[in-house]
Each structure stands twice: as C-alpha cells, then as structure tokens.
Amino acid sequence: MKPILEEVAVEYQGRLNVVNIEVYEQKDLTHEYGIMTIPTQILFDSKGKEVIRHMGFWAKKEIITQLKKIGVN
C-alpha cells in the first residue's frame, strides 16, 4: 500500500495529508486508532473526524473515488 499512498500524496499535494504509520514501530498510534488489520487506511475530515475506514488492499482508483465522495478533488 505504501507506494500507492505515496503516489496519492504527490498527486493531491496541498489538498490532502497522507501519513503512513509503521504499526510495529508506532504501537501507541496503532492502539489509539484501533488498527487490528494490516493494511488499514483511515480517512479523516479536516476536523480530524474519521469518515472512512478500509482494511486490506485498496486500489488507487478506489481511493480516489472515495476521496471525491468526501469532497477532496
């Protein structure tokens, strides 16, 4: 997932923040966000509220579709 998310970060630079958490290195964040499956992608709105959670592989095309649904163009 990391290469796909890095591509999305570049394409949406200035409109979207992409943060990759290494679950084995950042266990506190892993627990805080209830990450139980790898990979897990969580989309937050501009106020920090979780709006979408996806577990497993997520194709770039599908990510972009979801971003558009929440108003990120």
DSSP file (Angstrom, degrees, kcal/mol; ACC not computed):
  #  RESIDUE AA STRUCTURE BP1 BP2  ACC     N-H-->O    O-->H-N    N-H-->O    O-->H-N    TCO  KAPPA ALPHA  PHI   PSI    X-CA   Y-CA   Z-CA
    1    1 A M     >        0   0    0      0, 0.0     4,-2.8     0, 0.0     5,-0.3   0.000 360.0 360.0 360.0 -31.4    0.0    0.0    0.0
    2    2 A K  H  >  +     0   0    0      1,-0.2     4,-2.4     2,-0.2     5,-0.2   0.893 360.0  48.3 -55.3 -47.0    2.8    2.4    0.8
    3    3 A P  H  > S+     0   0    0      0, 0.0     4,-1.9     0, 0.0    -1,-0.2   0.897 113.2  48.9 -61.1 -38.0    3.8    3.1   -2.9
    4    4 A I  H  > S+     0   0    0     -3,-0.3     4,-2.3     2,-0.2    -2,-0.2   0.935 112.1  47.8 -65.3 -45.5    0.1    3.7   -3.8
    5    5 A L  H  X S+     0   0    0     -4,-2.8     4,-2.3     1,-0.2    -1,-0.2   0.854 109.0  54.2 -65.6 -33.9   -0.3    6.1   -0.9
    6    6 A E  H  X S+     0   0    0     -4,-2.4     4,-1.9    -5,-0.3    -1,-0.2   0.897 108.4  49.6 -65.6 -39.2    2.9    7.9   -1.8
    7    7 A E  H  X S+     0   0    0     -4,-1.9     4,-2.7     2,-0.2    -2,-0.2   0.927 110.8  49.3 -62.2 -45.5    1.5    8.4   -5.3
    8    8 A V  H  X S+     0   0    0     -4,-2.3     4,-2.2     1,-0.2    -2,-0.2   0.903 108.4  54.4 -61.1 -41.2   -1.7    9.7   -3.9
    9    9 A A  H  < S+     0   0    0     -4,-2.3    -1,-0.2     1,-0.2    -2,-0.2   0.901 111.3  44.5 -60.2 -41.8    0.2   12.1   -1.6
   10   10 A V  H >< S+     0   0    0     -4,-1.9     3,-1.3     1,-0.2    -2,-0.2   0.937 114.5  48.1 -68.2 -46.7    2.1   13.6   -4.6
   11   11 A E  H 3< S+     0   0    0     -4,-2.7    -2,-0.2     1,-0.3    -1,-0.2   0.802 120.0  38.0 -65.5 -29.4   -1.0   13.9   -6.8
   12   12 A Y  T >X S+     0   0    0     -4,-2.2     3,-2.6    -5,-0.2     4,-1.2   0.094  81.9 154.3-109.5  21.7   -3.0   15.5   -4.0
   13   13 A Q  T <4 S+     0   0    0     -3,-1.3     4,-0.1     1,-0.3    -3,-0.1  -0.237  71.2  17.1 -54.2 133.5   -0.2   17.7   -2.5
   14   14 A G  T 34 S+     0   0    0      2,-0.4    -1,-0.3    -5,-0.1     3,-0.1   0.265 124.9  60.2  85.6 -11.3   -1.6   20.7   -0.8
   15   15 A R  T <4 S+     0   0    0     -3,-2.6     2,-0.3     1,-0.3    -2,-0.2   0.489 108.5  29.3-119.3 -11.2   -5.1   19.2   -0.7
   16   16 A L     <  -     0   0    0     -4,-1.2     2,-0.5    -7,-0.2    -2,-0.4  -0.993  62.3-142.4-154.6 138.3   -4.5   16.1    1.4
   17   17 A N        -     0   0    0     -2,-0.3     2,-0.5    -4,-0.1    -4,-0.0  -0.924  17.3-164.8-104.2 127.9   -2.2   14.9    4.1
   18   18 A V        -     0   0    0     -2,-0.5     2,-0.5   -12,-0.1    -2,-0.0  -0.960   6.8-176.4-114.3 125.8   -1.0   11.3    3.9
   19   19 A V        -     0   0    0     -2,-0.5     2,-0.5     2,-0.0    -2,-0.0  -0.985  11.1-156.3-123.8 126.1    0.6    9.7    6.9
   20   20 A N        -     0   0    0     -2,-0.5     2,-0.5     2,-0.0    -2,-0.0  -0.895   8.7-159.0-101.3 126.8    2.0    6.2    7.0
   21   21 A I        -     0   0    0     -2,-0.5     2,-1.0     8,-0.0     3,-0.1  -0.918  12.1-144.7-106.5 125.7    2.2    4.6   10.4
   22   22 A E    >>  -     0   0    0     -2,-0.5     4,-2.6     1,-0.2     3,-1.5  -0.798  15.5-156.1 -86.3 104.0    4.6    1.7   10.8
   23   23 A V  T 34 S+     0   0    0     -2,-1.0     7,-0.2     1,-0.3    -1,-0.2   0.779  88.2  51.4 -59.6 -31.0    2.5   -0.4   13.3
   24   24 A Y  T 34 S+     0   0    0      1,-0.2    -1,-0.3     2,-0.1     3,-0.2   0.709 118.5  37.8 -80.1 -18.0    5.4   -2.2   14.8
   25   25 A E  T <4 S+     0   0    0     -3,-1.5     2,-0.3     1,-0.2    -2,-0.2   0.713 121.1  42.8 -99.8 -26.9    7.3    1.0   15.5
   26   26 A Q     X  +     0   0    0     -4,-2.6     4,-2.0     1,-0.2     3,-0.3  -0.524  64.4 155.0-120.8  63.2    4.4    3.2   16.5
   27   27 A K  H  >  +     0   0    0     -2,-0.3     4,-2.3    -3,-0.2     5,-0.2   0.818  69.3  59.8 -63.6 -33.5    2.4    0.9   18.7
   28   28 A D  H  > S+     0   0    0      1,-0.2     4,-2.6     2,-0.2    -1,-0.2   0.936 109.2  43.0 -61.4 -45.6    0.7    3.8   20.7
   29   29 A L  H  > S+     0   0    0     -3,-0.3     4,-2.3     2,-0.2     6,-0.2   0.879 110.2  57.3 -66.7 -37.4   -0.9    5.2   17.5
   30   30 A T  H  <>S+     0   0    0     -4,-2.0     5,-2.5     1,-0.2    -1,-0.2   0.924 113.1  39.8 -58.2 -45.1   -1.8    1.7   16.4
   31   31 A H  H ><5S+     0   0    0     -4,-2.3     3,-1.2     3,-0.2    -2,-0.2   0.898 111.3  57.5 -71.4 -41.5   -3.8    1.2   19.6
   32   32 A E  H 3<5S+     0   0    0     -4,-2.6    -2,-0.2     1,-0.3    -1,-0.2   0.877 114.4  38.1 -57.7 -39.5   -5.2    4.7   19.6
   33   33 A Y  T 3<5S-     0   0    0     -4,-2.3    -1,-0.3    -5,-0.1    -2,-0.2   0.345 110.3-120.3 -97.0   6.2   -6.7    4.2   16.2
   34   34 A G  T < 5 +     0   0    0     -3,-1.2     2,-0.7     1,-0.2    -3,-0.2   0.859  43.1 177.4  62.9  38.3   -7.8    0.6   16.8
   35   35 A I      < +     0   0    0     -5,-2.5    -1,-0.2    -6,-0.2     3,-0.1  -0.661  15.4 154.5 -79.9 116.3   -5.8   -0.8   13.9
   36   36 A M        +     0   0    0     -2,-0.7     2,-0.4     1,-0.2    -1,-0.2   0.556  58.2  52.4-115.7 -16.9   -6.2   -4.6   14.0
   37   37 A T  S    S-     0   0    0     19,-0.0    -1,-0.2     0, 0.0    19,-0.1  -0.953  85.1-108.5-126.5 141.5   -5.6   -5.5   10.4
   38   38 A I  S    S+     0   0    0     -2,-0.4    19,-0.1     1,-0.2     2,-0.1  -0.968 100.1  31.0-114.7 126.7   -2.6   -4.6    8.1
   39   39 A P  S    S+     0   0    0      0, 0.0    17,-3.4     0, 0.0     2,-0.4   0.572  76.7 165.5 -86.1 155.4   -3.1   -2.6    6.0
   40   40 A T  E     -A   55   0A   0     15,-0.2     2,-0.5    -2,-0.1    15,-0.2  -1.000  16.6-162.0-127.9 131.8   -5.7   -0.3    7.3
   41   41 A Q  E     -A   54   0A   0     13,-3.4    13,-3.0    -2,-0.4     2,-0.5  -0.956   5.7-170.6-114.6 132.4   -6.5    3.0    5.7
   42   42 A I  E     -A   53   0A   0     -2,-0.5     2,-0.5    11,-0.2    11,-0.2  -0.986   6.8-157.8-124.8 127.7   -8.3    5.7    7.6
   43   43 A L  E     -A   52   0A   0      9,-3.1     8,-3.3    -2,-0.5     9,-1.6  -0.902  11.8-167.7-105.2 132.4   -9.6    8.9    6.0
   44   44 A F  E     -A   50   0A   0     -2,-0.5     6,-0.2     6,-0.3     2,-0.1  -0.854  17.7-124.2-115.0 150.6  -10.3   11.9    8.3
   45   45 A D    >   -     0   0    0      4,-2.6     3,-2.0    -2,-0.3    -1,-0.1  -0.248  45.7 -85.9 -80.7-178.6  -12.1   15.1    7.5
   46   46 A S  T 3  S+     0   0    0      1,-0.3    -1,-0.1     2,-0.1    -2,-0.0   0.653 129.4  54.9 -66.6 -14.4  -10.5   18.5    8.0
   47   47 A K  T 3  S-     0   0    0      2,-0.1    -1,-0.3     0, 0.0     3,-0.1   0.403 121.5-103.7 -97.7   1.1  -11.5   18.5   11.7
   48   48 A G  S <  S+     0   0    0     -3,-2.0     2,-0.4     1,-0.3    -2,-0.1   0.556  73.3 142.0  90.3   8.6   -9.9   15.1   12.4
   49   49 A K        -     0   0    0      1,-0.1    -4,-2.6     2,-0.0    -1,-0.3  -0.697  56.6-116.2 -85.3 132.7  -13.1   13.1   12.5
   50   50 A E  E     +A   44   0A   0     -2,-0.4    -6,-0.3    -6,-0.2     3,-0.1  -0.506  40.8 166.3 -66.9 128.4  -12.8    9.6   10.9
   51   51 A V  E     +     0   0A   0     -8,-3.3     2,-0.3     1,-0.4    -7,-0.2   0.649  62.9  22.1-116.8 -25.7  -15.0    9.4    7.9
   52   52 A I  E     -A   43   0A   0     -9,-1.6    -9,-3.1     2,-0.0     2,-0.4  -0.993  56.1-172.8-145.3 136.7  -13.9    6.2    6.1
   53   53 A R  E     -A   42   0A   0     -2,-0.3     2,-0.4   -11,-0.2   -11,-0.2  -0.999   8.7-179.1-128.0 129.6  -12.0    3.1    7.3
   54   54 A H  E     -A   41   0A   0    -13,-3.0   -13,-3.4    -2,-0.4     2,-0.4  -0.995   9.1-160.6-130.2 133.4  -10.8    0.5    4.9
   55   55 A M  E     +A   40   0A   0     -2,-0.4   -15,-0.2   -15,-0.2     2,-0.2  -0.942  56.8  16.2-115.9 135.6   -9.0   -2.7    5.8
   56   56 A G  S    S-     0   0    0    -17,-3.4   -15,-0.1    -2,-0.4    -2,-0.1  -0.485 109.4 -15.6 101.4-175.2   -7.0   -4.7    3.3
   57   57 A F        -     0   0    0     -2,-0.2     2,-0.4   -19,-0.1    -2,-0.1  -0.358  59.4-165.8 -63.8 141.2   -5.6   -3.8   -0.1
   58   58 A W        -     0   0    0     -4,-0.1    -2,-0.1    -2,-0.0     5,-0.1  -0.950  16.2-133.0-133.7 111.5   -7.2   -0.7   -1.6
   59   59 A A     >  -     0   0    0     -2,-0.4     4,-2.2     1,-0.1     3,-0.4  -0.301  19.9-120.6 -64.9 146.0   -6.6    0.1   -5.2
   60   60 A K  H  > S+     0   0    0      1,-0.2     4,-2.6     2,-0.2     5,-0.2   0.888 113.2  55.5 -54.7 -43.5   -5.6    3.6   -6.1
   61   61 A K  H  > S+     0   0    0      1,-0.2     4,-1.9     2,-0.2    -1,-0.2   0.895 109.0  47.5 -58.1 -41.3   -8.7    4.1   -8.3
   62   62 A E  H  > S+     0   0    0     -3,-0.4     4,-2.1     2,-0.2    -1,-0.2   0.870 109.7  52.9 -69.4 -37.5  -10.9    3.2   -5.4
   63   63 A I  H  X S+     0   0    0     -4,-2.2     4,-2.5     2,-0.2    -2,-0.2   0.942 109.5  48.7 -61.3 -47.0   -9.1    5.5   -3.0
   64   64 A I  H  X S+     0   0    0     -4,-2.6     4,-2.3     1,-0.2    -2,-0.2   0.880 108.4  54.2 -63.2 -38.3   -9.6    8.4   -5.5
   65   65 A T  H  X S+     0   0    0     -4,-1.9     4,-1.7    -5,-0.2    -1,-0.2   0.923 111.2  45.5 -59.2 -44.6  -13.3    7.6   -5.8
   66   66 A Q  H  X S+     0   0    0     -4,-2.1     4,-1.5     2,-0.2    -2,-0.2   0.875 109.4  55.0 -68.7 -37.2  -13.6    7.8   -2.0
   67   67 A L  H  <>S+     0   0    0     -4,-2.5     5,-2.9     1,-0.2     3,-0.3   0.920 108.4  49.1 -60.9 -42.8  -11.6   11.0   -1.8
   68   68 A K  H ><5S+     0   0    0     -4,-2.3     3,-1.4     1,-0.2    -1,-0.2   0.880 105.9  57.7 -63.6 -37.7  -14.0   12.6   -4.3
   69   69 A K  H 3<5S+     0   0    0     -4,-1.7    -1,-0.2     1,-0.3    -2,-0.2   0.827 108.4  45.9 -63.0 -30.8  -17.0   11.4   -2.3
   70   70 A I  T 3<5S-     0   0    0     -4,-1.5    -1,-0.3    -3,-0.3    -2,-0.2   0.338 127.8 -97.2 -96.5   8.2  -15.8   13.2    0.8
   71   71 A G  T < 5S+     0   0    0     -3,-1.4     2,-0.7     1,-0.3    -3,-0.2   0.627  77.8 135.5  94.8  14.2  -15.0   16.4   -1.2
   72   72 A V      <       0   0    0     -5,-2.9    -1,-0.3    -6,-0.2    -2,-0.1  -0.864 360.0 360.0 -97.0 115.7  -11.3   16.1   -2.0
   73   73 A N              0   0    0     -2,-0.7    -1,-0.1    -3,-0.1    -5,-0.1   0.401 360.0 360.0-115.3 360.0  -10.7   17.0   -5.6
